[in-house]
């Protein structure tokens, strides 16, 4: 079925938002974090060993946690977006290599695979994530990973 211009625009805007999240996290640019989410957003990173909470508490946790990883890359693909007027859902695959100190003066890379399961809403400022839940895929090379699975 052909898509109308509004549907195409919404899908592109949502894709841009999902990519922007990756850029914010990988650059650890937390000044841009709040603009990705609604003020009352719920974020749940527990499937991959993180925390769950509101936007502000998760931002502060990320500020403290991410500096231990000198390099991260959030590579997203296969995003399934379902629109319903001013709301949407998305399930997006993520491959996330994360570099960390190996304790011997060098670095090691952990590989995380997950899905972002999102609820989104259209706001006057554009699309925002109102809920994000990580769904576990795989974890390799992360200390304690065998406990997280």
Secondary structure, DSSP 4 states (H G I P E B T S, - for coil): -PPPHHHHHHHHHHHHHHHHHHHHHHHT-GGGTGGGEEEEEEEE-GGGT--EEEHHHHHHHHHHHGGG-SEEEEEEEEEEEEEETTEEEEEEEEEEEEEEE-SSSSEEEEEEEEEEEEEEEEETTEEEEEEEEEEEEEEES-TTHHHH-
